Amino acid sequence: MRTWLLRLRNERALTQEDVAARTGIQRAYYTQIENGTRNPSVTVARRLADVLGCMWTLFFDHSRCEMTHKTMDADSDNRGRN
């Protein structure tokens, strides 16, 4: 599961249907991407990144994805304390 992707979508108050419609893909395909059972094409990854405000390469770099996810969590925690 791409928990970082779910978190980004929820932070923007978007449904899976919203993201799918904005990127021109089927909701079922987006669900598979979010669940980690399918990888998007580069074109779709770029569209998703535009909608969700992330780097499109996160969809293909699993080690960086996890590191970025942890860093983003730490940044969120720090913002809440200031």
N, C-alpha and C positions, 0 to 999 in steps of 0.2 A: 504494500500500500504506500502510496506517495502522500504521507501525512502533511508534508510541506505544501503540497498542491491543494489539498483539502483546506488547510488553514488559510492559504491565500484567497481561495474562493469565498470562504466564510467571512474573512475580514472585509471583503468587498460586498458582502450581503448579496451574493449571486447564487442562483441555483445551478445545478448541472445543466438544466435546459437553457438558462441564460447564457452560460459560457459556450455551450454548443451552438446556439443560434448566432452569437456574436462572432464565432470563428468559422461558421459554415460547415459544421460537421454534425453528425447524428449524436443525440444524447447518449445512446448506448455505447458508441465509440468513445465519447468523452469519459463515460463511467469506467470503461476498461482502462483508459489511460490513467485516470485518477487511482484506480485500484491497483495499478502496476501490472496488469495482465497483458497490456499492449503498449508498445512504444509509438509515439506519433512520428510522422514523417517530419523532415526538417521544416517544410512549409507549414504544417499544422503546429509544430512546436513554436515557430515564430509568431503565428497568430495567437496562440494561447498566451505566450509571453507578453504580447501587446495588451491583451485583455486583462491579464492578471498582474502585470507589472513586475515581471521577473526576467531573468536571463533565459533565453531559449535553450542554451546549452545544458541547463540543469536537467533536462529530460534525458540526457545521454551520458552524464557523468555522475554515476551513483556515489562514488566516494566524496566528490565535491558536494553533491546534493545533500548528503547527510551532514557534512561539515557546515555548509551554508545554513542548513536548518537549525543546527545547534547555535550558530553565531546569531542568527535572526532571533532565536528565543532569548538569548542573553541580551541582545539589544532591546528587545521588547521589555524585558524585566527591568533593565536600567532606565528606560524612558518612564516607566511607571513609578519609579522611586524618586525621580527628579521633580 
